[in-house]
Amino acid sequence: MEKANYSLVTEFIFLGLTNSWKIEVFLFVFSSILYVSCIMGNCLIMLTVIYDPHLHSPMYFLLANLSFIDLGVSSVTCPRMIYDLFRKHKVISFGSCVTQIFFIHLIGSMEMVLLIIMAFDRYVAICKPLHYLTIMSPRMCIFFVVAAWIIGIIHAIVQLVFVIDLPFCGPNVLDSFYCDLPRFIKLACTDTYRLQFMVTANSGFISVGSFIVLLISYVVIILTVQKHSSGGSSKALSTLSAHITVVVLFFGPLIFFYTWPSPFIYLDKFLAIFDAIITPFLNPIIYTFRNQEMKVAMKRVCSQLVNFRKIS
Ligand SMILES: *[C@@H]1O[C@H](CO)[C@@H](O)[C@H](O)[C@H]1NC(C)=O
Protein backbone atom coordinates (compact mmCIF):
# COMPACT_ATOMS: atom_id res chain seq x y z
CA MET A 1 0.00 0.00 0.00
CA GLU A 2 2.83 2.35 0.87
CA LYS A 3 4.29 1.78 -2.57
CA ALA A 4 1.50 3.65 -4.27
CA ASN A 5 2.60 6.87 -2.52
CA TYR A 6 6.07 6.74 -3.99
CA SER A 7 5.24 5.83 -7.51
CA LEU A 8 2.89 7.93 -9.55
CA VAL A 9 2.31 5.12 -11.96
CA THR A 10 -0.45 2.83 -10.77
CA GLU A 11 -1.24 1.20 -14.06
CA PHE A 12 0.41 0.31 -17.33
CA ILE A 13 -0.83 0.43 -20.87
CA PHE A 14 -0.10 -2.27 -23.41
CA LEU A 15 0.35 -1.29 -27.01
CA GLY A 16 -0.83 -4.77 -27.85
CA LEU A 17 -0.07 -6.85 -30.87
CA THR A 18 -1.37 -4.89 -33.80
CA ASN A 19 -3.56 -2.04 -34.92
CA SER A 20 -4.97 -3.82 -37.89
CA TRP A 21 -8.55 -4.88 -37.40
CA LYS A 22 -8.17 -7.90 -39.68
CA ILE A 23 -5.13 -9.21 -37.83
CA GLU A 24 -6.97 -8.70 -34.54
CA VAL A 25 -9.85 -10.86 -35.70
CA PHE A 26 -7.44 -13.47 -36.99
CA LEU A 27 -5.51 -13.49 -33.71
CA PHE A 28 -8.72 -13.67 -31.74
CA VAL A 29 -9.97 -16.75 -33.60
CA PHE A 30 -6.56 -18.38 -33.80
CA SER A 31 -5.60 -17.91 -30.16
CA SER A 32 -9.05 -18.75 -28.78
CA ILE A 33 -9.08 -22.05 -30.66
CA LEU A 34 -5.52 -22.88 -29.64
CA TYR A 35 -6.13 -21.91 -26.03
CA VAL A 36 -9.26 -24.03 -25.69
CA SER A 37 -7.58 -27.00 -27.40
CA CYS A 38 -4.56 -26.56 -25.17
CA ILE A 39 -6.72 -26.69 -22.04
CA MET A 40 -8.65 -29.70 -23.28
CA GLY A 41 -5.59 -31.61 -24.49
CA ASN A 42 -3.62 -31.09 -21.31
CA CYS A 43 -6.60 -31.90 -19.07
CA LEU A 44 -7.17 -35.08 -21.06
CA ILE A 45 -3.56 -36.13 -20.49
CA MET A 46 -3.82 -35.49 -16.74
CA LEU A 47 -7.12 -37.37 -16.48
CA THR A 48 -5.77 -40.28 -18.49
CA VAL A 49 -2.62 -40.61 -16.42
CA ILE A 50 -4.48 -40.30 -13.13
CA TYR A 51 -7.30 -42.72 -13.98
CA ASP A 52 -5.46 -45.34 -16.00
CA PRO A 53 -3.49 -47.75 -13.80
CA HIS A 54 -1.48 -48.88 -16.85
CA LEU A 55 0.10 -45.46 -16.95
CA HIS A 56 1.14 -45.31 -13.32
CA SER A 57 4.84 -45.02 -14.02
CA PRO A 58 7.30 -42.18 -13.44
CA MET A 59 7.40 -41.21 -17.11
CA TYR A 60 3.66 -40.67 -17.29
CA PHE A 61 3.42 -38.98 -13.90
CA LEU A 62 6.03 -36.49 -15.06
CA LEU A 63 4.16 -36.04 -18.33
CA ALA A 64 0.98 -35.26 -16.37
CA ASN A 65 2.91 -32.73 -14.33
CA LEU A 66 4.18 -31.15 -17.53
CA SER A 67 0.59 -30.90 -18.74
CA PHE A 68 -0.38 -29.21 -15.50
CA ILE A 69 2.41 -26.66 -15.93
CA ASP A 70 1.47 -26.15 -19.58
CA LEU A 71 -2.02 -25.19 -18.43
CA GLY A 72 -0.33 -22.50 -16.36
CA VAL A 73 2.00 -21.38 -19.15
CA SER A 74 -0.85 -20.60 -21.47
CA SER A 75 -3.19 -19.26 -18.78
CA VAL A 76 -0.74 -16.65 -17.50
CA THR A 77 -0.77 -14.58 -20.68
CA CYS A 78 -3.28 -15.97 -23.14
CA PRO A 79 -6.71 -15.10 -21.63
CA ARG A 80 -5.53 -11.57 -20.88
CA MET A 81 -4.22 -11.22 -24.41
CA ILE A 82 -7.50 -12.39 -25.93
CA TYR A 83 -9.46 -10.11 -23.60
CA ASP A 84 -7.27 -7.14 -24.51
CA LEU A 85 -7.35 -7.66 -28.28
CA PHE A 86 -10.41 -5.52 -28.89
CA ARG A 87 -10.00 -3.10 -25.99
CA LYS A 88 -9.10 0.46 -26.98
CA HIS A 89 -7.22 1.11 -23.74
CA LYS A 90 -5.37 -2.02 -22.74
CA VAL A 91 -4.79 -1.05 -19.12
CA ILE A 92 -3.30 -3.31 -16.48
CA SER A 93 -2.84 -2.34 -12.85
CA PHE A 94 0.56 -2.23 -11.23
CA GLY A 95 -0.32 -5.18 -9.00
CA SER A 96 -1.59 -7.35 -11.85
CA CYS A 97 1.51 -6.55 -13.84
CA VAL A 98 3.83 -7.64 -11.04
CA THR A 99 1.70 -10.74 -10.44
CA GLN A 100 1.94 -11.63 -14.09
CA ILE A 101 5.72 -11.26 -14.02
CA PHE A 102 5.88 -13.48 -10.94
CA PHE A 103 3.83 -16.26 -12.49
CA ILE A 104 5.59 -16.10 -15.85
CA HIS A 105 8.90 -16.68 -14.11
CA LEU A 106 7.52 -19.25 -11.67
CA ILE A 107 5.96 -21.36 -14.39
CA GLY A 108 8.73 -20.85 -16.93
CA SER A 109 11.43 -22.03 -14.56
CA MET A 110 9.29 -24.92 -13.30
CA GLU A 111 8.80 -26.07 -16.85
CA MET A 112 12.57 -26.03 -17.42
CA VAL A 113 13.30 -28.01 -14.27
CA LEU A 114 10.60 -30.51 -15.18
CA LEU A 115 12.01 -30.97 -18.68
CA ILE A 116 15.39 -31.71 -17.10
CA ILE A 117 13.78 -34.23 -14.73
CA MET A 118 12.04 -35.87 -17.68
CA ALA A 119 15.36 -36.10 -19.52
CA PHE A 120 16.92 -37.65 -16.42
CA ASP A 121 14.05 -40.13 -16.26
CA ARG A 122 14.70 -41.17 -19.88
CA TYR A 123 18.42 -41.35 -19.18
CA VAL A 124 17.88 -43.77 -16.30
CA ALA A 125 15.31 -45.80 -18.25
CA ILE A 126 17.56 -46.20 -21.28
CA CYS A 127 21.07 -46.21 -19.84
CA LYS A 128 20.43 -47.94 -16.50
CA PRO A 129 17.30 -50.00 -17.14
CA LEU A 130 18.01 -52.49 -14.35
CA HIS A 131 18.04 -49.78 -11.72
CA TYR A 132 15.14 -47.81 -13.14
CA LEU A 133 12.56 -48.72 -10.53
CA THR A 134 14.91 -48.19 -7.61
CA ILE A 135 16.23 -44.84 -8.86
CA MET A 136 12.88 -43.45 -10.03
CA SER A 137 10.93 -44.67 -7.01
CA PRO A 138 7.61 -42.95 -6.22
CA ARG A 139 9.33 -41.14 -3.37
CA MET A 140 12.07 -39.88 -5.65
CA CYS A 141 9.50 -38.70 -8.20
CA ILE A 142 7.66 -36.71 -5.59
CA PHE A 143 10.96 -35.29 -4.39
CA PHE A 144 11.81 -34.19 -7.96
CA VAL A 145 8.43 -32.59 -8.49
CA VAL A 146 8.62 -30.73 -5.18
CA ALA A 147 12.13 -29.61 -6.09
CA ALA A 148 10.81 -28.19 -9.37
CA TRP A 149 8.23 -26.15 -7.43
CA ILE A 150 10.76 -24.88 -4.93
CA ILE A 151 13.27 -23.87 -7.59
CA GLY A 152 10.50 -22.13 -9.54
CA ILE A 153 9.31 -20.21 -6.49
CA ILE A 154 12.83 -19.14 -5.53
CA HIS A 155 13.61 -17.96 -9.05
CA ALA A 156 10.36 -15.98 -9.29
CA ILE A 157 10.86 -14.36 -5.88
CA VAL A 158 14.41 -13.37 -6.79
CA GLN A 159 13.15 -11.69 -9.96
CA LEU A 160 10.50 -9.85 -7.95
CA VAL A 161 12.94 -8.66 -5.32
CA PHE A 162 14.84 -6.91 -8.09
CA VAL A 163 11.84 -4.95 -9.28
CA ILE A 164 9.40 -4.53 -6.43
CA ASP A 165 10.98 -1.33 -5.10
CA LEU A 166 11.58 0.39 -8.41
CA PRO A 167 10.06 3.85 -8.61
CA PHE A 168 7.80 4.47 -11.59
CA CYS A 169 6.97 8.05 -12.40
CA GLY A 170 7.27 8.55 -16.11
CA PRO A 171 5.92 6.80 -19.16
CA ASN A 172 3.81 3.73 -18.52
CA VAL A 173 3.42 2.29 -21.99
CA LEU A 174 4.64 -1.25 -22.62
CA ASP A 175 5.04 -2.19 -26.24
CA SER A 176 3.88 -5.71 -25.57
CA PHE A 177 0.78 -7.70 -24.76
CA TYR A 178 1.93 -8.89 -21.35
CA CYS A 179 4.20 -7.57 -18.61
CA ASP A 180 7.59 -8.76 -19.67
CA LEU A 181 10.31 -8.01 -17.21
CA PRO A 182 12.93 -6.40 -19.49
CA ARG A 183 10.45 -3.84 -20.85
CA PHE A 184 8.93 -3.28 -17.41
CA ILE A 185 12.29 -2.40 -15.90
CA LYS A 186 13.10 0.05 -18.69
CA LEU A 187 10.11 2.15 -17.61
CA ALA A 188 11.43 2.77 -14.09
CA CYS A 189 12.67 6.26 -13.44
CA THR A 190 16.12 5.40 -12.16
CA ASP A 191 19.21 4.16 -13.86
CA THR A 192 18.33 0.54 -14.51
CA TYR A 193 21.22 -0.47 -16.68
CA ARG A 194 22.73 -2.83 -14.10
CA LEU A 195 19.36 -4.19 -13.12
CA GLN A 196 18.49 -4.93 -16.73
CA PHE A 197 21.77 -6.70 -17.09
CA MET A 198 21.15 -8.76 -13.95
CA VAL A 199 17.64 -9.79 -14.89
CA THR A 200 18.64 -10.71 -18.42
CA ALA A 201 21.67 -12.58 -17.12
CA ASN A 202 19.56 -14.42 -14.54
CA SER A 203 16.89 -15.61 -16.96
CA GLY A 204 19.34 -16.04 -19.81
CA PHE A 205 21.68 -18.08 -17.65
CA ILE A 206 18.89 -20.33 -16.43
CA SER A 207 17.43 -20.94 -19.85
CA VAL A 208 20.72 -21.38 -21.70
CA GLY A 209 22.05 -23.51 -18.81
CA SER A 210 19.04 -25.83 -18.78
CA PHE A 211 19.14 -26.06 -22.55
CA ILE A 212 22.79 -27.16 -22.50
CA VAL A 213 22.15 -29.69 -19.71
CA LEU A 214 19.27 -31.11 -21.76
CA LEU A 215 21.30 -31.28 -24.96
CA ILE A 216 24.14 -33.10 -23.19
CA SER A 217 21.77 -35.62 -21.63
CA TYR A 218 20.13 -36.32 -24.98
CA VAL A 219 23.50 -36.81 -26.66
CA VAL A 220 24.52 -39.26 -23.90
CA ILE A 221 21.24 -41.15 -24.28
CA ILE A 222 21.50 -41.35 -28.07
CA LEU A 223 25.10 -42.57 -27.89
CA THR A 224 24.12 -45.26 -25.36
CA VAL A 225 21.21 -46.40 -27.48
CA GLN A 226 23.43 -46.68 -30.53
CA LYS A 227 26.04 -48.70 -28.65
CA HIS A 228 23.60 -51.32 -27.42
CA SER A 229 21.18 -51.19 -30.29
CA SER A 230 18.60 -53.82 -29.57
CA GLY A 231 14.86 -54.32 -30.02
CA GLY A 232 13.76 -51.76 -27.46
CA SER A 233 15.88 -48.95 -28.83
CA SER A 234 13.56 -47.76 -31.57
CA LYS A 235 10.78 -47.24 -29.05
CA ALA A 236 13.22 -45.42 -26.79
CA LEU A 237 14.31 -43.22 -29.66
CA SER A 238 10.77 -42.34 -30.61
CA THR A 239 9.94 -41.15 -27.07
CA LEU A 240 13.21 -39.31 -27.07
CA SER A 241 12.52 -37.55 -30.35
CA ALA A 242 9.26 -36.29 -28.82
CA HIS A 243 11.19 -34.90 -25.84
CA ILE A 244 13.75 -33.21 -28.07
CA THR A 245 11.04 -31.60 -30.20
CA VAL A 246 9.37 -30.17 -27.10
CA VAL A 247 12.65 -28.88 -25.73
CA VAL A 248 13.59 -27.15 -28.98
CA LEU A 249 10.11 -25.64 -29.30
CA PHE A 250 10.21 -24.31 -25.76
CA PHE A 251 13.77 -23.04 -25.56
CA GLY A 252 14.26 -21.88 -29.13
CA PRO A 253 12.06 -18.77 -28.88
CA LEU A 254 13.04 -18.14 -25.26
CA ILE A 255 16.78 -18.09 -25.80
CA PHE A 256 16.34 -15.99 -28.89
CA PHE A 257 14.26 -13.57 -26.84
CA TYR A 258 16.70 -13.14 -23.98
CA THR A 259 20.06 -13.34 -25.66
CA TRP A 260 19.33 -11.58 -28.92
CA PRO A 261 17.32 -8.44 -28.27
CA SER A 262 15.78 -8.23 -31.67
CA PRO A 263 15.52 -4.98 -33.60
CA PHE A 264 12.18 -6.18 -34.92
CA ILE A 265 9.57 -5.79 -32.26
CA TYR A 266 7.22 -7.96 -34.31
CA LEU A 267 9.58 -10.87 -34.13
CA ASP A 268 9.73 -10.57 -30.33
CA LYS A 269 5.96 -10.56 -30.09
CA PHE A 270 5.63 -13.48 -32.43
CA LEU A 271 8.10 -15.52 -30.38
CA ALA A 272 6.24 -14.59 -27.19
CA ILE A 273 2.95 -15.78 -28.69
CA PHE A 274 4.71 -18.94 -29.75
CA ASP A 275 5.86 -19.76 -26.22
CA ALA A 276 2.59 -18.65 -24.64
CA ILE A 277 0.14 -20.53 -26.83
CA ILE A 278 1.65 -22.74 -29.46
CA THR A 279 4.17 -24.70 -27.38
CA PRO A 280 1.73 -25.64 -24.57
CA PHE A 281 -0.76 -26.63 -27.25
CA LEU A 282 1.75 -28.78 -29.12
CA ASN A 283 3.19 -30.60 -26.09
CA PRO A 284 0.27 -33.01 -25.58
CA ILE A 285 0.09 -33.68 -29.30
CA ILE A 286 3.80 -34.40 -29.57
CA TYR A 287 3.82 -36.72 -26.58
CA THR A 288 0.78 -38.70 -27.56
CA PHE A 289 1.17 -38.73 -31.33
CA ARG A 290 3.71 -41.54 -31.48
CA ASN A 291 2.88 -43.17 -28.18
CA GLN A 292 0.60 -46.16 -28.70
CA GLU A 293 0.15 -46.78 -24.97
CA MET A 294 -1.04 -43.24 -24.40
CA LYS A 295 -3.43 -43.29 -27.36
CA VAL A 296 -5.08 -46.51 -26.22
CA ALA A 297 -5.41 -45.21 -22.67
CA MET A 298 -6.93 -41.95 -23.91
CA LYS A 299 -9.53 -43.78 -25.94
CA ARG A 300 -10.40 -45.86 -22.88
CA VAL A 301 -10.78 -42.77 -20.67
CA CYS A 302 -12.82 -40.96 -23.33
CA SER A 303 -15.22 -43.86 -23.77
CA GLN A 304 -15.58 -44.14 -20.01
CA LEU A 305 -16.45 -40.46 -19.82
CA VAL A 306 -19.06 -40.88 -22.55
CA ASN A 307 -20.57 -43.94 -20.85
CA PHE A 308 -20.62 -42.14 -17.55
CA ARG A 309 -22.65 -39.35 -19.08
CA LYS A 310 -25.08 -41.84 -20.63
CA ILE A 311 -25.70 -43.50 -17.30
CA SER A 312 -26.11 -40.35 -15.24
C1 LIG B 1 3.12 -35.22 -10.51
O1 LIG B 1 4.07 -36.17 -10.13
C2 LIG B 1 3.88 -36.76 -8.85
C3 LIG B 1 5.06 -37.62 -8.52
O2 LIG B 1 5.26 -38.63 -9.44
C4 LIG B 1 2.56 -37.53 -8.87
O3 LIG B 1 2.32 -38.12 -7.62
C5 LIG B 1 1.44 -36.57 -9.23
O4 LIG B 1 0.22 -37.28 -9.35
C6 LIG B 1 1.73 -35.83 -10.52
N1 LIG B 1 0.76 -34.77 -10.73
C7 LIG B 1 -0.14 -34.80 -11.69
C8 LIG B 1 -1.02 -33.61 -11.82
O5 LIG B 1 -0.25 -35.73 -12.42
The ligand as an SDF file (V2000), in Angstrom:
LIG
                    3D

 14 14  0  0  0  0  0  0  0  0999 V2000
    3.1210  -35.2240  -10.5120 C   0  0  0  0  0  0  0  0  0  0  0  0
    4.0730  -36.1650  -10.1330 O   0  0  0  0  0  0  0  0  0  0  0  0
    3.8780  -36.7620   -8.8510 C   0  0  0  0  0  0  0  0  0  0  0  0
    5.0550  -37.6170   -8.5190 C   0  0  0  0  0  0  0  0  0  0  0  0
    5.2580  -38.6300   -9.4410 O   0  0  0  0  0  0  0  0  0  0  0  0
    2.5580  -37.5250   -8.8740 C   0  0  0  0  0  0  0  0  0  0  0  0
    2.3190  -38.1200   -7.6180 O   0  0  0  0  0  0  0  0  0  0  0  0
    1.4360  -36.5660   -9.2340 C   0  0  0  0  0  0  0  0  0  0  0  0
    0.2250  -37.2820   -9.3540 O   0  0  0  0  0  0  0  0  0  0  0  0
    1.7310  -35.8310  -10.5190 C   0  0  0  0  0  0  0  0  0  0  0  0
    0.7570  -34.7670  -10.7260 N   0  0  0  0  0  0  0  0  0  0  0  0
   -0.1450  -34.8040  -11.6910 C   0  0  0  0  0  0  0  0  0  0  0  0
   -1.0240  -33.6150  -11.8200 C   0  0  0  0  0  0  0  0  0  0  0  0
   -0.2540  -35.7290  -12.4240 O   0  0  0  0  0  0  0  0  0  0  0  0
  1  2  1  0
  1 10  1  0
  2  3  1  0
  3  4  1  0
  3  6  1  0
  4  5  1  0
  6  7  1  0
  6  8  1  0
  8  9  1  0
  8 10  1  0
 10 11  1  0
 11 12  1  0
 12 13  1  0
 12 14  2  0
M  END
$$$$
